[in-house]
Amino acid sequence: MSKRAWLRQATWDRVWVLVALVAIWQVASWAAGRYWVASPWSTVQGFVEVATNGTLAFQASYTLQATLVGIVLGGVPGIAVPLLLQHWPKLQDMLEPYLVAGYGIPKVAIAPLFIVVFGIGIESKIAVVASAVFFIVLFSTRAGIESANRNLVNMARIAGANGRHVAWHVTLPGALPYVLSGFRVAVPYAISSAVITELISSNRGLGYLVQASATDFDTRGVFVALLAITLISLVANVCVALLERWLLAWRPPVSSDAHKISSIG
């Protein structure tokens, strides 16, 4: 099977899965009643309404702002810390159990603490998102660093490259696929972390929209908010995949490794 035929078949498979899910959703709405489970068509109508009257943009922009800022504040240190710790193995060994413990703590559990410290504003959402993204990216980056070609690292050092040059020109490019894979996991998790924090305590955002609709027993409003969250997560995943494809396309081929080493000496 050619690549084009395989892609076409994969696309149709996904369409049929979507059709099946919508059918199950519709049957559930018939069985339970629209009061308990809003129908797909009713949800789409509600989505169009909040999209046209500005409610969706108002609430989604808040969630997206918290998510994007949190990704930056968590992702940058998540990449930098492993790059720095590789030069101090003893410090890395000393911090290892605490990093693992921090990664293992459910971020939902510490969300109330951040709300107490930072208040119900956007700062608490950013803090939760940043803490979630930091550990995911950190361990992904470290896995990439550990898988780096040691021969290239040694050759770079022999050529006279200092630690900064080795990290920037050898270690980081080699770890880039792992870093981007970490972000593909972290981005949807960041969105869900922001939404969950908004559910706990907030006066704005998609999580707040879910909570407010549920309080009013408006199941259609809940489904509309969930649909918006799902679509945002899908679009974010596509954006990360496109970024990954673009960044990895700039990696030099294996045959040019010697040239890369000689250029950083």
C-alpha positions as CSV (number, residue, x, y, z in Angstrom):
1,M,0.0,0.0,0.0
2,S,1.3,3.4,-1.0
3,K,1.8,6.2,1.6
4,R,-1.0,8.2,0.0
5,A,-3.4,5.3,0.1
6,W,-2.4,4.5,3.7
7,L,-3.1,8.1,4.7
8,R,-6.5,8.1,3.0
9,Q,-7.4,4.8,4.7
10,A,-6.3,6.2,8.1
11,T,-8.4,9.4,7.5
12,W,-11.5,7.3,6.7
13,D,-10.9,5.1,9.8
14,R,-10.8,8.2,12.0
15,V,-14.0,9.5,10.4
16,W,-15.8,6.3,11.0
17,V,-14.7,6.3,14.7
18,L,-16.0,9.8,15.0
19,V,-19.4,8.8,13.5
20,A,-19.6,5.8,15.9
21,L,-18.9,8.1,18.9
22,V,-21.5,10.6,17.8
23,A,-24.0,7.8,17.3
24,I,-23.3,6.4,20.8
25,W,-23.7,9.9,22.2
26,Q,-27.1,10.3,20.4
27,V,-28.3,7.0,21.7
28,A,-27.2,7.9,25.2
29,S,-29.2,11.2,24.9
30,W,-32.3,9.3,23.8
31,A,-32.0,6.7,26.6
32,A,-31.2,9.1,29.4
33,G,-33.2,12.1,28.2
34,R,-31.9,15.5,26.9
35,Y,-32.1,16.9,30.4
36,W,-29.3,14.6,31.5
37,V,-27.4,14.1,28.3
38,A,-27.6,16.9,25.7
39,S,-27.8,15.6,22.2
40,P,-25.0,16.2,19.7
41,W,-27.1,18.6,17.6
42,S,-28.2,20.6,20.7
43,T,-24.6,20.8,21.7
44,V,-23.5,22.1,18.3
45,Q,-26.3,24.7,18.4
46,G,-25.2,25.8,21.9
47,F,-21.6,26.0,20.7
48,V,-22.5,28.2,17.8
49,E,-24.5,30.4,20.1
50,V,-21.6,31.0,22.6
51,A,-19.2,31.4,19.7
52,T,-21.3,34.1,18.0
53,N,-22.2,36.1,21.1
54,G,-18.6,36.3,22.4
55,T,-19.0,34.1,25.5
56,L,-16.7,31.4,24.1
57,A,-13.9,33.8,23.1
58,F,-14.1,35.5,26.5
59,Q,-13.9,32.3,28.5
60,A,-11.5,30.5,26.3
61,S,-9.0,33.4,26.1
62,Y,-8.6,33.2,29.8
63,T,-7.9,29.5,29.8
64,L,-5.5,29.8,26.9
65,Q,-3.6,32.7,28.5
66,A,-3.1,30.7,31.7
67,T,-2.1,27.6,29.6
68,L,0.4,29.4,27.3
69,V,2.1,31.3,30.1
70,G,2.3,28.2,32.2
71,I,3.8,26.2,29.4
72,V,6.5,28.8,28.9
73,L,7.3,29.1,32.6
74,G,7.3,25.4,33.1
75,G,8.8,24.3,29.8
76,V,11.9,26.6,29.7
77,P,13.2,25.4,33.1
78,G,12.2,21.9,32.2
79,I,14.7,22.0,29.4
80,A,17.4,24.1,31.1
81,V,17.6,22.1,34.4
82,P,18.6,18.8,32.8
83,L,21.1,20.5,30.6
84,L,22.7,22.1,33.7
85,L,22.5,19.1,35.9
86,Q,24.4,16.9,33.4
87,H,27.5,18.8,34.4
88,W,27.0,18.1,38.1
89,P,26.2,14.4,38.4
90,K,26.4,14.5,42.2
91,L,23.9,17.3,42.4
92,Q,21.6,15.4,40.0
93,D,21.8,12.3,42.2
94,M,21.1,14.4,45.3
95,L,18.0,16.0,43.7
96,E,16.7,12.8,42.0
97,P,14.3,11.6,44.7
98,Y,12.8,15.1,45.1
99,L,12.3,15.5,41.4
100,V,10.6,12.1,41.3
101,A,8.5,13.0,44.3
102,G,7.5,16.3,42.7
103,Y,6.6,14.5,39.5
104,G,4.5,11.9,41.3
105,I,2.4,14.5,43.2
106,P,-1.0,14.9,41.4
107,K,-1.2,18.6,40.4
108,V,-4.9,18.6,41.2
109,A,-3.9,17.9,44.8
110,I,-1.7,21.0,45.0
111,A,-4.1,23.3,43.1
112,P,-5.9,24.3,46.3
113,L,-2.6,25.3,47.8
114,F,-1.7,27.5,44.8
115,I,-5.2,29.1,45.0
116,V,-4.6,29.9,48.7
117,V,-1.2,31.4,47.9
118,F,-2.0,33.2,44.6
119,G,-5.7,33.7,44.9
120,I,-8.5,32.8,42.5
121,G,-7.0,34.9,39.7
122,I,-5.0,33.7,36.7
123,E,-1.8,33.4,38.7
124,S,-2.9,30.2,40.5
125,K,-3.8,28.6,37.1
126,I,-0.4,29.6,35.7
127,A,1.3,28.1,38.7
128,V,-0.5,24.8,38.4
129,V,0.1,24.5,34.7
130,A,3.8,25.4,35.1
131,S,4.3,22.8,37.8
132,A,2.7,20.1,35.6
133,V,4.6,21.0,32.4
134,F,8.0,21.4,34.2
135,F,8.2,17.8,35.4
136,I,7.0,16.3,32.1
137,V,9.4,18.3,30.0
138,L,12.3,17.8,32.5
139,F,12.1,14.0,32.5
140,S,11.6,13.9,28.7
141,T,14.6,16.2,28.2
142,R,16.8,14.1,30.5
143,A,15.9,10.9,28.6
144,G,17.0,12.6,25.4
145,I,20.3,13.8,27.0
146,E,21.0,10.3,28.3
147,S,20.4,8.9,24.8
148,A,22.8,11.4,23.2
149,N,25.5,10.0,21.0
150,R,28.5,9.8,23.4
151,N,30.9,9.6,20.5
152,L,29.7,13.0,19.2
153,V,30.0,14.5,22.7
154,N,33.6,13.2,23.1
155,M,34.5,14.3,19.6
156,A,33.2,17.8,20.3
157,R,35.2,18.0,23.5
158,I,38.4,16.8,21.7
159,A,37.8,19.5,19.1
160,G,37.9,22.1,21.8
161,A,34.2,22.8,22.4
162,N,33.3,24.0,25.8
163,G,30.4,22.8,27.9
164,R,28.0,25.5,26.5
165,H,28.9,24.6,22.9
166,V,28.5,20.9,23.5
167,A,25.1,21.4,25.1
168,W,23.8,23.8,22.4
169,H,25.2,22.1,19.3
170,V,25.3,18.4,20.2
171,T,23.3,17.5,23.3
172,L,20.2,19.6,22.7
173,P,19.8,18.7,19.0
174,G,20.1,15.1,19.9
175,A,17.6,15.4,22.7
176,L,15.1,17.5,20.6
177,P,12.9,14.6,19.6
178,Y,12.5,13.7,23.2
179,V,11.8,17.3,24.2
180,L,9.1,17.7,21.6
181,S,7.5,14.4,22.6
182,G,7.4,15.7,26.1
183,F,5.6,18.8,24.9
184,R,3.1,16.7,23.0
185,V,2.2,15.1,26.3
186,A,2.5,18.3,28.3
187,V,0.3,20.6,26.2
188,P,-3.0,18.6,26.6
189,Y,-2.1,18.0,30.3
190,A,-1.5,21.8,30.7
191,I,-4.9,22.6,29.3
192,S,-6.6,20.1,31.6
193,S,-4.7,21.4,34.6
194,A,-5.9,24.9,33.9
195,V,-9.5,23.8,33.5
196,I,-9.4,21.7,36.6
197,T,-8.0,24.7,38.6
198,E,-10.8,26.8,37.2
199,L,-13.3,24.2,38.3
200,I,-12.0,24.4,41.9
201,S,-12.1,28.2,42.2
202,S,-12.4,30.8,39.5
203,N,-14.7,33.5,38.1
204,R,-13.7,33.0,34.5
205,G,-12.4,30.4,32.0
206,L,-13.8,27.2,30.4
207,G,-13.6,25.4,33.7
208,Y,-15.7,28.1,35.3
209,L,-18.1,27.7,32.4
210,V,-18.4,24.0,33.1
211,Q,-19.0,24.7,36.8
212,A,-21.5,27.5,36.3
213,S,-23.5,25.4,33.8
214,A,-23.5,22.4,36.1
215,T,-24.7,24.6,39.0
216,D,-27.6,25.7,36.9
217,F,-28.3,22.1,35.8
218,D,-27.6,23.2,32.2
219,T,-26.2,20.0,30.7
220,R,-26.0,21.5,27.3
221,G,-23.8,24.2,28.6
222,V,-21.5,21.6,30.2
223,F,-21.3,19.7,26.9
224,V,-20.6,22.9,25.0
225,A,-17.7,23.8,27.3
226,L,-16.4,20.2,27.1
227,L,-16.6,20.4,23.3
228,A,-14.6,23.6,23.3
229,I,-12.0,22.1,25.6
230,T,-11.7,19.1,23.3
231,L,-11.4,21.2,20.2
232,I,-8.7,23.4,21.8
233,S,-6.8,20.3,22.8
234,L,-6.9,18.9,19.3
235,V,-5.8,22.1,17.7
236,A,-3.0,22.5,20.3
237,N,-1.8,18.9,19.5
238,V,-1.8,19.6,15.8
239,C,0.2,22.8,16.4
240,V,2.8,20.9,18.4
241,A,3.0,18.2,15.8
242,L,3.6,20.8,13.0
243,L,6.2,22.5,15.2
244,E,7.9,19.2,15.8
245,R,8.0,18.4,12.0
246,W,9.5,21.9,11.3
247,L,12.1,21.7,14.0
248,L,13.2,18.2,13.2
249,A,13.4,19.0,9.5
250,W,16.3,21.3,10.3
251,R,18.4,18.6,11.9
252,P,21.5,17.9,9.9
253,P,21.9,14.4,8.4
254,V,24.2,11.9,9.9
255,S,26.7,12.3,7.2
256,S,27.3,15.9,8.3
257,D,28.1,15.1,11.9
258,A,31.8,15.6,11.3
259,H,31.2,19.0,9.8
260,K,29.0,19.9,12.8
261,I,31.7,18.9,15.3
262,S,34.4,20.9,13.4
263,S,32.2,24.0,13.3
264,I,31.8,24.3,17.0
265,G,35.5,23.9,18.0
